[in-house]
Amino acid sequence: MTHRFWSHHAHGFVRVAAATPPGVVADPAAATEHAVRLAHEADAAAVDLVVFPELNLSGYAIDDLHMQDALLGGVEAGIARIVEASAAIRPVLLVGAPVRRNGRLYNCAIVVARGRILGVVPKSYLPNYREYYEKRWFAPGVGLSGLEIALAGQVAPFGPDLIFAAADLPDFIFHAEICEDYWAPLPPSTAGAMAGALILANLSASNIVVGKARERMLLSAAHSARTMSAYVYSASGPGESTTDLAWDGQGMVHELGELLTISDRFDLASELVIADVDAGRLRLERARTGTFNDCAAANGHPETRFRRIAFYHQPDFADVGLKRIVRRYPFVPDTPETLDADCYEAFNIQVEGLRQRLAATGTKRLVIGVSGGLDSTHALLVAAKAFDRLGYPRGDILGFTMPGFATGDTTKASAWGLMRALGVTGEEIDIRPAANQLLKDMGHPFAAGEPQYDVTFENVQAGLRTDYLFRLANQRGGIVLGTGDLSELALGWCTYGVGDQMSHYAVNAGVPKTLIQHLIRWTIASGQYDEGTDRVLEVILGTEISPELVPADESGAMQSTEGRIGPYALHDFFLHHVVRLGLSPSKIAFLAWHAWNDADAGHWPANLPEAARGAYDLATIAKWLESFLDRFFRTSQFKRSAIPNGPKVAAAGALSPRGDWRAPSDGNARVWIEELRAGLPD
């Protein structure tokens, strides 16, 4: 039997589909067969919820034919046929149909599962303007509550006061509304979401005119973001009457404002667009966003006005893959346009943060250690632009390169090349004599000629550099600019009280390592500096990440950061899903495997070099995830609790104790590591 780890259901995903069957003109029997066929296709694709268009069993644009008993009788026969067909398949079906009740006709969504009508939801708001004339035929559902309906030989709940919840699949909770409902100022699904529905469905007819597809996209994206939900939208396609209107068949799924999938419009073939929505993530997002709950309270707690209809979905927890793109680099957009826009924002956030700090303190000089590595390079680029914006001469940026026992020729040359290209004041201080004296005073074996490269040996060098920078700032009337980044703070890959943890202003503290590389590439592509600077930056980007505290080995290989702590690509993936989303470790491993197990799958950021692309198997992911969890939750919080000010940049959050992340410094990682180990296959 397949381990539950491989099942999307075990990790809080619900597979949804927007169905676009061929439209019909008053032919319920044909429409029913189209619906049944698509329902079976959805079953074969392991779909949990299928949303059909509005009035798909009768056709929408049939005008007064809606009032014909023969047609309505045919629709009810079709509903019975769909109920019967649903008994042997897994998906919950949301079917659109005109339904008679108590001498009135309603435009309804009929919710069918496992041979049972779970409920019937009437359309709340009926359009009666421009080309729409629905009040001629239908009664509005708005205001109805606590009612039932006899339909297709069953008695089912009836009204807009229904949400549906699987008793055996947590977070599979949905609400249905119809077309015009989400064009209203306050869509019914807003209350449905506040009552607990995580998935919102819209059965729509929605004829097409120029620009309307963009409007639907805007509404769906905005509504899913505002209600912290997944929004599944299905509009009628070709086959509807074109007496005065036309139809394009737009089906789409949004989650928290992000488009997961969309149909081919104007396609004559029937279509299912399928996506796995992360319902567990939606639940967590609502729990951490107090405004969502405050709004529910301000609106009289809608859950007290809704009926929650329970059903047994009977999931088998099989491995059916994952129908969504999992971004390998969650901090780095995939498309060139979005990447350019995000890099522009991130860079200018940093520049503005530093500019304001300098202006507020009246400081005219900066002191920065320049190593020739990524972090100090990016901090220096930000500093140069902040000085330009203030009208200060770049010569008042005081850059110091401080070679130690393992400083390489390449990085030292890059440090000097960058300082000269940017026009800052560069100086060099050899820390080896002072380090030797300190090691000798401590009785360290290295001072006696023994090559002992322990943590003391490393931190003597790192600490001396920081000591020099702070005293130089005192002497020269400046402040020390920090260079440590968000990824290093997450891992605790920084020495307490040293420059990557301590400074007067930590300009990089909100930027993850994977984004810093793209920011430097962006400065080149966008022409922020001159060609000489760009040439140095290209060299720096091609240099392996290393603290350069331990001399190269016998083969000449330098000390490798990623060889010791693991790939930053994985650690930034873990960081995003732990801090921003709060997901369980086994789910993070599941997502990482789907993102990284195939070197050719998924989306790569637009300017990521080919050499940086690769794949990781589950064993590698699990190894480094356990290391991340231990470092993040157990060993490094005390360092984050004492970091200086710095601007929040990444949407995933910052780790400042004054910002997004508050945690005890004496915590432990046991519960996270145990959950990971228990959730992984043997």
C-alpha positions as CSV (number, residue, x, y, z in Angstrom):
1,M,0.0,0.0,0.0
2,T,1.2,3.5,-0.8
3,H,2.4,5.5,2.3
4,R,0.1,8.3,3.2
5,F,3.0,10.7,2.8
6,W,2.5,10.6,-1.0
7,S,-1.2,11.4,-0.9
8,H,-2.2,15.0,-1.4
9,H,-5.3,14.4,0.8
10,A,-3.0,13.6,3.8
11,H,-1.5,17.1,3.5
12,G,-4.6,19.2,3.3
13,F,-5.1,19.4,-0.4
14,V,-8.5,19.2,-2.1
15,R,-8.7,18.6,-5.9
16,V,-11.2,20.9,-7.6
17,A,-12.3,21.2,-11.2
18,A,-14.1,23.9,-13.2
19,A,-16.2,22.0,-15.8
20,T,-17.1,23.5,-19.2
21,P,-19.5,21.1,-20.9
22,P,-20.9,21.9,-24.3
23,G,-23.7,24.4,-23.9
24,V,-27.3,23.4,-24.7
25,V,-30.4,25.2,-25.8
26,A,-33.4,23.7,-23.8
27,D,-32.2,20.0,-24.2
28,P,-32.0,18.7,-20.6
29,A,-31.3,15.1,-21.7
30,A,-28.3,16.0,-23.8
31,A,-27.0,18.4,-21.1
32,T,-27.4,15.6,-18.5
33,E,-25.3,13.2,-20.5
34,H,-22.6,15.9,-21.0
35,A,-22.5,16.4,-17.2
36,V,-22.4,12.7,-16.4
37,R,-19.6,12.1,-18.9
38,L,-17.5,15.0,-17.4
39,A,-18.3,13.7,-13.9
40,H,-16.8,10.3,-14.8
41,E,-13.7,12.1,-16.3
42,A,-13.3,14.0,-13.1
43,D,-13.6,10.7,-11.1
44,A,-10.8,9.2,-13.2
45,A,-8.7,12.3,-12.5
46,A,-9.3,11.9,-8.7
47,V,-11.2,15.2,-8.5
48,D,-13.0,15.9,-5.2
49,L,-15.3,18.8,-6.3
50,V,-16.6,19.7,-9.8
51,V,-18.2,23.0,-10.5
52,F,-20.5,23.2,-13.6
53,P,-21.8,26.4,-15.2
54,E,-25.0,28.2,-14.2
55,L,-28.2,26.5,-15.5
56,N,-26.1,23.9,-17.4
57,L,-29.0,21.4,-17.4
58,S,-31.4,23.7,-19.1
59,G,-29.3,26.3,-20.9
60,Y,-29.1,29.9,-19.7
61,A,-30.1,32.0,-22.7
62,I,-33.5,30.3,-23.3
63,D,-35.7,33.1,-22.0
64,D,-39.4,32.2,-21.5
65,L,-38.7,28.5,-22.1
66,H,-37.7,28.5,-18.4
67,M,-41.4,28.7,-17.6
68,Q,-42.4,25.6,-19.6
69,D,-43.4,22.6,-17.5
70,A,-42.1,20.1,-20.1
71,L,-38.6,21.6,-19.9
72,L,-38.6,21.7,-16.1
73,G,-39.8,18.2,-15.9
74,G,-36.9,17.2,-18.2
75,V,-34.5,19.0,-15.9
76,E,-35.7,17.2,-12.9
77,A,-35.3,13.9,-14.7
78,G,-31.8,14.9,-15.5
79,I,-31.1,15.7,-11.8
80,A,-32.3,12.2,-10.9
81,R,-30.0,10.7,-13.5
82,I,-27.0,12.7,-12.2
83,V,-27.8,11.6,-8.6
84,E,-27.9,8.0,-9.7
85,A,-24.6,8.3,-11.6
86,S,-22.9,10.0,-8.7
87,A,-23.4,6.9,-6.4
88,A,-20.3,5.1,-7.8
89,I,-17.9,8.0,-8.3
90,R,-15.9,10.2,-5.9
91,P,-16.5,13.8,-6.9
92,V,-19.0,16.1,-5.3
93,L,-20.9,17.7,-8.2
94,L,-22.3,21.3,-8.3
95,V,-24.8,21.3,-11.1
96,G,-26.8,24.3,-12.3
97,A,-30.5,24.0,-12.9
98,P,-33.9,25.8,-12.7
99,V,-35.8,24.2,-9.7
100,R,-39.5,24.5,-8.8
101,R,-40.4,25.0,-5.1
102,N,-43.6,26.2,-3.5
103,G,-45.0,27.8,-6.7
104,R,-41.8,29.6,-7.5
105,L,-38.9,28.9,-9.8
106,Y,-35.3,29.3,-8.6
107,N,-32.0,29.5,-10.4
108,C,-30.0,26.9,-8.3
109,A,-26.8,25.1,-7.6
110,I,-27.6,21.4,-6.8
111,V,-25.0,19.8,-4.6
112,V,-24.8,16.0,-5.3
113,A,-22.5,13.4,-3.8
114,R,-22.5,9.6,-3.6
115,G,-26.1,9.2,-4.7
116,R,-27.4,11.9,-2.4
117,I,-28.6,15.5,-2.9
118,L,-26.7,17.3,-0.1
119,G,-28.4,20.6,-0.7
120,V,-29.9,23.1,-3.1
121,V,-28.6,26.7,-3.1
122,P,-30.8,29.3,-4.9
123,K,-29.2,32.3,-6.5
124,S,-29.4,35.3,-4.2
125,Y,-29.1,38.3,-6.6
126,L,-30.9,38.2,-9.9
127,P,-29.6,40.6,-12.6
128,N,-32.3,42.7,-14.3
129,Y,-30.4,45.3,-16.2
130,R,-28.9,45.6,-19.7
131,E,-29.1,42.2,-21.4
132,Y,-30.3,40.4,-18.2
133,Y,-34.0,39.7,-17.4
134,E,-33.8,37.1,-14.7
135,K,-36.6,38.5,-12.5
136,R,-39.0,37.7,-15.2
137,W,-38.5,34.0,-14.5
138,F,-36.8,33.4,-11.2
139,A,-37.5,34.2,-7.5
140,P,-34.5,35.5,-5.5
141,G,-33.0,33.2,-2.8
142,V,-31.8,36.1,-0.7
143,G,-33.2,36.0,2.9
144,L,-34.3,32.3,2.8
145,S,-33.1,30.1,5.6
146,G,-33.9,26.8,7.3
147,L,-35.9,25.4,4.4
148,E,-36.1,22.1,2.6
149,I,-37.0,20.9,-0.9
150,A,-38.3,17.7,-2.3
151,L,-36.4,16.9,-5.5
152,A,-35.6,13.8,-7.5
153,G,-37.2,11.6,-4.8
154,Q,-35.2,13.1,-2.0
155,V,-35.7,15.8,0.6
156,A,-32.7,18.1,0.9
157,P,-31.8,21.4,2.7
158,F,-32.7,24.5,0.5
159,G,-31.4,28.0,0.8
160,P,-28.4,30.3,0.6
161,D,-27.6,29.5,4.2
162,L,-25.7,26.3,3.5
163,I,-22.1,25.3,3.6
164,F,-20.9,21.8,3.0
165,A,-18.2,20.0,5.1
166,A,-16.7,16.5,4.6
167,A,-16.7,14.6,7.9
168,D,-13.8,12.5,6.8
169,L,-11.5,15.0,5.0
170,P,-10.6,17.9,7.2
171,D,-10.7,21.3,5.5
172,F,-12.9,20.1,2.6
173,I,-15.5,22.8,3.3
174,F,-17.2,24.7,0.5
175,H,-19.9,27.2,-0.3
176,A,-21.8,27.8,-3.6
177,E,-23.0,30.9,-5.2
178,I,-24.2,31.8,-8.7
179,C,-22.9,34.2,-11.2
180,E,-24.3,37.7,-10.3
181,D,-23.8,36.9,-6.6
182,Y,-20.1,37.7,-6.8
183,W,-20.7,40.9,-8.8
184,A,-22.7,42.2,-5.8
185,P,-21.0,44.6,-3.3
186,L,-21.2,41.9,-0.7
187,P,-21.3,38.4,-2.3
188,P,-23.0,35.6,-0.3
189,S,-19.7,33.8,-0.3
190,T,-18.2,36.4,1.9
191,A,-20.5,35.3,4.7
192,G,-19.9,31.7,3.7
193,A,-16.2,32.1,4.1
194,M,-16.6,33.8,7.5
195,A,-18.8,30.8,8.4
196,G,-16.0,28.5,7.7
197,A,-16.0,27.6,4.0
198,L,-12.5,27.4,2.6
199,I,-13.5,26.7,-1.0
200,L,-15.9,29.0,-2.7
201,A,-17.6,27.9,-5.9
202,N,-19.4,30.0,-8.6
203,L,-21.7,28.5,-11.2
204,S,-21.9,31.2,-13.8
205,A,-23.4,31.7,-17.3
206,S,-21.7,35.1,-17.9
207,N,-21.9,36.0,-21.5
208,I,-18.7,37.4,-23.0
209,V,-18.1,41.0,-24.1
210,V,-14.8,42.7,-24.7
211,G,-12.9,43.1,-21.4
212,K,-15.2,40.9,-19.3
213,A,-12.7,38.0,-19.0
214,R,-10.3,40.4,-17.3
215,E,-13.1,41.6,-15.0
216,R,-13.9,38.0,-14.0
217,M,-10.3,37.3,-13.3
218,L,-10.0,40.5,-11.2
219,L,-13.1,39.6,-9.1
220,S,-12.0,36.0,-8.6
221,A,-8.5,36.9,-7.6
222,A,-9.5,39.7,-5.3
223,H,-12.3,37.7,-3.7
224,S,-10.1,34.7,-3.0
225,A,-7.5,37.0,-1.5
226,R,-10.0,39.0,0.6
227,T,-11.8,35.9,1.9
228,M,-8.6,33.9,2.3
229,S,-10.1,31.1,0.2
230,A,-9.9,29.1,-3.0
231,Y,-12.4,30.4,-5.6
232,V,-13.6,28.0,-8.4
233,Y,-15.4,29.7,-11.2
234,S,-17.1,28.1,-14.2
235,A,-18.8,30.0,-17.0
236,S,-21.0,28.7,-19.9
237,G,-19.2,28.0,-23.1
238,P,-20.0,27.6,-26.8
239,G,-23.4,25.9,-27.5
240,E,-25.5,28.4,-25.5
241,S,-27.9,30.4,-27.6
242,T,-26.3,33.3,-29.5
243,T,-29.6,35.0,-30.4
244,D,-28.2,38.2,-28.8
245,L,-25.2,37.1,-26.8
246,A,-22.0,35.0,-27.1
247,W,-20.1,32.7,-24.7
248,D,-16.5,31.9,-24.1
249,G,-16.4,29.2,-21.4
250,Q,-14.0,30.7,-18.9
251,G,-13.1,28.3,-16.0
252,M,-10.5,29.1,-13.4
253,V,-9.3,28.5,-9.9
254,H,-7.7,31.1,-7.7
255,E,-6.2,30.7,-4.2
256,L,-5.3,33.6,-2.0
257,G,-5.3,35.8,-5.1
258,E,-3.0,33.6,-7.2
259,L,-4.2,31.9,-10.3
260,L,-3.8,28.1,-10.2
261,T,-5.4,27.1,-13.5
262,I,-7.5,28.5,-16.3
263,S,-9.4,27.1,-19.2
264,D,-8.9,27.7,-23.0
265,R,-11.7,30.1,-23.8
266,F,-13.9,29.7,-27.0
267,D,-12.9,26.1,-27.1
268,L,-15.6,23.9,-28.7
269,A,-14.4,20.8,-26.8
270,S,-15.7,20.2,-23.3
271,E,-13.0,20.8,-20.7
272,L,-12.1,20.2,-17.0
273,V,-9.5,22.5,-15.5
274,I,-8.2,20.9,-12.4
275,A,-6.1,22.2,-9.5
276,D,-5.2,21.0,-6.0
277,V,-6.1,23.8,-3.6
278,D,-4.2,23.9,-0.3
279,A,-7.2,24.0,2.1
280,G,-5.0,23.4,5.1
281,R,-2.9,26.5,4.2
282,L,-6.1,28.6,3.9
283,R,-7.2,27.5,7.4
284,L,-3.8,28.5,8.8
285,E,-3.8,31.8,7.0
286,R,-7.2,32.7,8.5
287,A,-6.1,31.6,12.0
288,R,-3.1,34.0,12.0
289,T,-5.0,36.9,10.5
290,G,-7.0,38.5,13.3
291,T,-8.8,40.9,10.9
292,F,-10.7,38.0,9.3
293,N,-12.1,36.9,12.6
294,D,-12.8,40.5,13.7
295,C,-14.8,41.0,10.5
296,A,-16.8,37.8,11.3
297,A,-17.6,39.2,14.7
298,A,-18.5,42.6,13.3
299,N,-21.0,40.9,10.9
300,G,-22.8,39.0,13.6
301,H,-20.8,35.8,13.4
302,P,-22.2,34.3,10.1
303,E,-21.5,30.7,11.3
304,T,-24.5,31.1,13.6
305,R,-26.7,31.7,10.5
306,F,-25.5,28.9,8.3
307,R,-26.4,25.3,8.3
308,R,-23.3,23.1,8.0
309,I,-24.2,20.0,5.9
310,A,-22.0,17.1,6.7
311,F,-21.2,14.3,4.2
312,Y,-18.8,11.4,4.0
313,H,-16.4,11.9,1.1
314,Q,-14.6,8.5,1.5
315,P,-11.1,9.5,0.4
316,D,-8.7,6.6,-0.3
317,F,-5.5,8.6,0.3
318,A,-4.0,7.2,-2.8
319,D,-0.9,8.7,-4.5
320,V,-2.5,10.6,-7.5
321,G,0.2,13.2,-7.9
322,L,-0.2,16.9,-7.2
323,K,-2.1,19.2,-9.6
324,R,-0.4,22.5,-8.9
325,I,2.9,24.1,-9.5
326,V,5.1,24.2,-6.4
327,R,7.7,27.0,-6.9
328,R,11.2,25.9,-6.1
329,Y,12.2,29.4,-5.2
330,P,9.2,30.9,-3.4
331,F,11.0,34.2,-2.8
332,V,11.8,34.5,-6.5
333,P,9.0,35.0,-9.1
334,D,9.1,32.8,-12.2
335,T,8.2,35.2,-14.9
336,P,10.6,37.9,-16.1
337,E,8.0,40.7,-15.7
338,T,7.2,39.8,-12.1
339,L,10.8,39.2,-11.2
340,D,11.8,42.6,-12.5
341,A,9.0,44.3,-10.6
342,D,9.8,42.4,-7.3
343,C,13.5,43.2,-7.6
344,Y,12.8,46.8,-8.2
345,E,10.6,46.9,-5.0
346,A,13.0,44.9,-2.9
347,F,16.0,47.0,-3.8
348,N,14.2,50.3,-3.3
349,I,12.8,49.1,0.1
350,Q,16.3,48.6,1.2
351,V,17.6,51.8,-0.2
352,E,14.7,53.8,1.4
353,G,15.2,52.1,4.7
354,L,18.8,53.0,4.8
355,R,18.2,56.5,3.5
356,Q,15.7,57.3,6.2
357,R,18.0,55.9,8.9
358,L,20.9,58.1,7.7
359,A,18.6,61.1,7.4
360,A,17.0,60.6,10.8
361,T,20.3,60.2,12.6
362,G,22.2,62.9,10.7
363,T,24.9,60.4,9.9
364,K,27.0,61.2,6.9
365,R,29.3,58.2,6.8
366,L,28.9,54.5,6.7
367,V,31.4,51.8,7.7
368,I,31.1,48.4,6.0
369,G,33.2,45.3,5.8
370,V,33.5,44.2,2.1
371,S,34.5,40.6,1.6
372,G,33.8,40.1,-2.1
373,G,30.9,37.8,-1.2
374,L,27.2,38.2,-2.1
375,D,25.9,39.7,1.1
376,S,28.5,42.5,1.6
377,T,28.3,43.2,-2.2
378,H,24.6,43.7,-2.1
379,A,24.7,45.9,1.1
380,L,27.4,48.0,-0.6
381,L,25.2,48.4,-3.7
382,V,22.3,49.5,-1.5
383,A,24.5,52.0,0.4
384,A,25.8,53.5,-2.8
385,K,22.3,54.1,-4.1
386,A,21.2,55.5,-0.7
387,F,24.1,58.0,-0.7
388,D,23.2,59.0,-4.3
389,R,19.6,59.6,-3.2
390,L,20.7,61.8,-0.3
391,G,23.2,63.7,-2.4
392,Y,26.1,62.5,-0.2
393,P,29.5,61.7,-1.9
394,R,30.1,58.0,-2.3
395,G,33.6,58.6,-0.9
396,D,32.0,58.9,2.6
397,I,31.2,55.2,2.4
398,L,34.2,53.6,4.1
399,G,34.7,50.1,2.9
400,F,37.2,47.8,4.7
401,T,38.5,44.5,3.4
402,M,40.1,42.5,6.2
403,P,41.9,39.5,4.9
404,G,42.4,36.6,7.4
405,F,44.0,33.2,7.3
406,A,41.8,31.8,4.5
407,T,40.9,34.9,2.4
408,G,41.2,33.9,-1.3
409,D,42.7,36.0,-4.0
410,T,39.5,36.0,-6.0
411,T,37.3,37.4,-3.3
412,K,39.9,39.9,-2.1
413,A,40.3,41.2,-5.7
414,S,36.5,41.3,-6.1
415,A,36.2,43.4,-2.9
416,W,38.8,45.9,-4.1
417,G,37.4,45.9,-7.6
418,L,33.9,46.7,-6.4
419,M,35.0,49.5,-4.0
420,R,37.0,51.1,-6.8
421,A,34.2,50.7,-9.3
422,L,31.6,52.3,-7.0
423,G,33.9,55.1,-6.0
424,V,33.8,54.4,-2.2
425,T,36.7,54.9,0.1
426,G,38.5,51.5,0.4
427,E,41.0,50.4,3.0
428,E,42.6,47.1,3.9
429,I,43.4,45.9,7.4
430,D,45.2,42.6,7.8
431,I,43.6,40.9,10.8
432,R,46.1,38.0,11.0
433,P,48.6,39.7,13.4
434,A,45.8,40.6,15.9
435,A,44.2,37.1,15.4
436,N,47.5,35.4,16.1
437,Q,48.0,37.4,19.2
438,L,44.5,36.7,20.5
439,L,44.9,33.0,19.8
440,K,48.2,33.0,21.6
441,D,46.8,34.8,24.6
442,M,44.0,32.2,24.7
443,G,46.5,29.3,24.5
444,H,45.0,28.1,21.2
445,P,47.0,25.3,19.5
446,F,47.0,27.3,16.2
447,A,49.3,29.9,17.7
448,A,51.8,27.2,18.5
449,G,51.8,26.0,14.9
450,E,49.2,23.2,15.1
451,P,46.5,23.5,12.3
452,Q,43.5,23.3,14.5
453,Y,40.6,24.9,12.7
454,D,37.8,24.9,15.2
455,V,35.0,27.3,15.9
456,T,37.2,29.4,18.1
457,F,39.7,29.8,15.3
458,E,36.9,30.8,13.0
459,N,35.2,33.2,15.4
460,V,38.4,35.0,16.4
461,Q,38.7,36.2,12.8
462,A,35.0,37.1,12.5
463,G,34.9,38.8,15.9
464,L,38.0,40.9,15.1
465,R,36.5,42.1,11.9
466,T,33.5,43.3,13.8
467,D,35.6,44.9,16.5
468,Y,37.5,46.9,13.9
469,L,34.3,48.0,12.2
470,F,32.7,49.4,15.3
471,R,35.8,51.1,16.5
472,L,36.4,52.5,13.0
473,A,32.8,53.8,13.0
474,N,33.6,55.6,16.3
475,Q,36.8,57.0,14.9
476,R,35.4,58.1,11.6
477,G,32.0,59.3,12.8
478,G,29.8,56.8,11.0
479,I,27.6,53.8,11.6
480,V,28.3,50.1,10.8
481,L,26.2,48.7,8.0
482,G,25.2,45.0,8.6
483,T,25.5,42.5,5.8
484,G,23.8,39.3,7.2
485,D,20.7,38.1,5.3
486,L,17.4,36.5,6.2
487,S,18.5,32.9,5.4
488,E,21.6,33.2,7.7
489,L,19.4,34.5,10.5
490,A,16.9,31.6,10.0
491,L,19.7,29.0,10.2
492,G,21.7,30.8,12.9
493,W,24.6,30.8,10.4
494,C,26.0,33.9,12.0
495,T,28.2,34.5,15.0
496,Y,26.6,36.2,17.9
497,G,27.8,39.8,18.2
498,V,29.5,39.7,14.8
499,G,28.8,41.7,11.7
500,D,26.4,39.2,10.1
501,Q,24.3,39.3,13.3
502,M,25.2,42.7,14.9
503,S,25.5,46.2,13.4
504,H,24.0,49.7,13.6
505,Y,21.5,48.9,10.8
506,A,20.9,45.4,9.2
507,V,19.9,46.4,5.7
508,N,19.9,42.8,4.4
509,A,18.1,41.2,7.3
510,G,14.8,40.9,5.4
511,V,16.3,39.5,2.2
512,P,16.8,35.7,1.7
513,K,20.0,34.4,0.1
514,T,18.3,33.2,-3.1
515,L,16.7,36.6,-3.7
516,I,20.0,38.5,-3.1
517,Q,21.6,36.7,-6.1
518,H,18.7,37.9,-8.3
519,L,18.8,41.4,-6.9
520,I,22.5,41.7,-7.9
521,R,21.6,40.3,-11.3
522,W,18.8,42.9,-11.5
523,T,21.1,45.8,-10.8
524,I,23.1,44.7,-13.8
525,A,20.1,44.1,-16.1
526,S,18.5,47.4,-15.1
527,G,21.6,49.5,-15.5
528,Q,21.8,50.7,-11.9
529,Y,25.6,51.1,-12.1
530,D,28.3,51.4,-14.7
531,E,29.9,48.7,-16.9
532,G,33.0,48.4,-14.7
533,T,30.8,47.7,-11.6
534,D,28.8,45.1,-13.6
535,R,31.9,43.2,-14.6
536,V,32.9,42.9,-11.0
537,L,29.4,41.8,-10.0
538,E,29.5,39.0,-12.6
539,V,32.6,37.6,-11.0
540,I,31.1,37.8,-7.6
541,L,27.9,36.0,-8.7
542,G,30.1,33.1,-10.1
543,T,32.0,32.6,-6.9
544,E,31.1,29.8,-4.5
545,I,29.5,30.9,-1.2
546,S,32.1,30.6,1.6
547,P,32.9,32.2,4.9
548,E,36.6,31.9,4.1
549,L,37.6,31.3,7.7
550,V,39.4,27.9,7.2
551,P,42.3,27.5,4.7
552,A,41.7,25.5,1.6
553,D,42.3,21.7,1.8
554,E,45.0,19.7,0.2
555,S,43.1,19.7,-3.1
556,G,42.8,23.4,-3.1
557,A,39.0,23.4,-2.3
558,M,37.8,26.3,-0.2
559,Q,35.5,26.1,2.8
560,S,32.0,25.7,1.4
561,T,29.0,27.1,3.3
562,E,26.5,24.9,1.5
563,G,28.6,21.9,1.9
564,R,28.4,22.3,5.6
565,I,24.9,23.5,6.2
566,G,23.1,22.4,3.0
567,P,21.8,24.1,-0.1
568,Y,20.3,27.6,0.4
569,A,17.8,26.7,-2.3
570,L,16.3,24.1,0.0
571,H,16.7,26.2,3.2
572,D,14.9,29.2,1.6
573,F,12.1,26.8,0.5
574,F,11.8,25.5,4.1
575,L,12.0,29.1,5.5
576,H,9.1,30.3,3.4
577,H,6.9,27.3,4.4
578,V,7.7,27.4,8.1
579,V,7.6,31.1,8.8
580,R,5.1,32.4,6.2
581,L,2.7,29.4,6.1
582,G,3.3,27.5,9.4
583,L,3.0,24.1,7.6
584,S,3.8,20.8,9.3
585,P,7.3,19.5,8.4
586,S,6.0,16.4,6.7
587,K,3.9,18.6,4.4
588,I,6.9,20.8,3.7
589,A,8.8,17.7,2.7
590,F,6.0,16.6,0.5
591,L,5.9,19.9,-1.3
592,A,9.7,20.1,-1.6
593,W,9.7,16.6,-3.2
594,H,7.1,17.7,-5.7
595,A,9.1,20.8,-6.4
596,W,12.6,19.4,-6.5
597,N,12.5,15.6,-7.4
598,D,12.7,16.3,-11.2
599,A,15.4,18.6,-12.5
600,D,13.3,19.5,-15.6
601,A,9.9,19.9,-13.8
602,G,8.3,23.1,-12.5
603,H,9.2,26.7,-13.1
604,W,12.7,28.2,-12.7
605,P,13.2,31.9,-12.1
606,A,13.7,33.8,-15.2
607,N,17.4,34.7,-14.8
608,L,18.6,31.6,-12.9
609,P,21.8,30.2,-14.6
610,E,21.6,26.7,-16.0
611,A,24.4,25.6,-13.7
612,A,22.2,26.4,-10.6
613,R,19.4,24.1,-11.7
614,G,19.1,20.6,-10.2
615,A,17.1,18.1,-8.3
616,Y,16.9,16.7,-4.8
617,D,15.6,13.3,-3.8
618,L,13.4,12.8,-0.7
619,A,16.3,11.5,1.5
620,T,18.3,14.7,0.8
621,I,15.2,16.9,1.4
622,A,14.5,15.1,4.7
623,K,18.1,15.4,5.9
624,W,18.4,19.1,5.3
625,L,14.8,19.8,6.5
626,E,15.6,18.1,9.9
627,S,18.8,20.2,10.1
628,F,16.8,23.4,9.3
629,L,14.2,22.6,11.9
630,D,16.8,21.9,14.6
631,R,18.7,25.1,13.8
632,F,15.6,27.3,13.4
633,F,13.6,26.2,16.5
634,R,16.4,25.1,18.9
635,T,19.8,26.8,18.4
636,S,19.4,30.2,16.8
637,Q,16.4,32.1,18.2
638,F,18.6,33.8,20.8
639,K,20.6,35.4,18.0
640,R,17.4,36.6,16.3
641,S,16.1,38.1,19.5
642,A,19.0,40.5,19.6
643,I,19.3,41.7,16.0
644,P,19.4,45.4,15.1
645,N,16.8,47.3,13.1
646,G,16.4,46.6,9.4
647,P,13.6,46.8,6.8
648,K,11.2,44.0,6.1
649,V,11.5,43.1,2.5
650,A,10.2,39.6,1.7
651,A,6.5,38.9,1.8
652,A,7.2,35.7,3.8
653,G,8.1,37.9,6.7
654,A,11.1,39.1,8.7
655,L,12.7,37.4,11.7
656,S,13.0,40.6,13.8
657,P,11.6,40.2,17.4
658,R,9.8,43.5,16.7
659,G,8.2,42.3,13.5
660,D,6.8,39.1,12.2
661,W,8.4,36.4,14.3
662,R,8.3,36.1,18.1
663,A,9.5,33.0,19.8
664,P,11.3,31.9,23.0
665,S,15.1,31.8,22.9
666,D,15.2,28.6,24.9
667,G,12.8,26.5,22.8
668,N,13.4,23.2,21.2
669,A,12.6,21.4,17.9
670,R,11.4,18.1,19.2
671,V,7.7,18.3,18.1
672,W,8.7,19.4,14.6
673,I,11.3,16.7,14.1
674,E,9.1,14.0,15.5
675,E,6.3,15.0,13.1
676,L,8.7,14.9,10.2
677,R,10.0,11.5,11.1
678,A,6.6,10.1,11.7
679,G,5.2,11.5,8.5
680,L,7.9,10.2,6.1
681,P,7.8,6.8,4.4
682,D,10.3,4.3,5.7
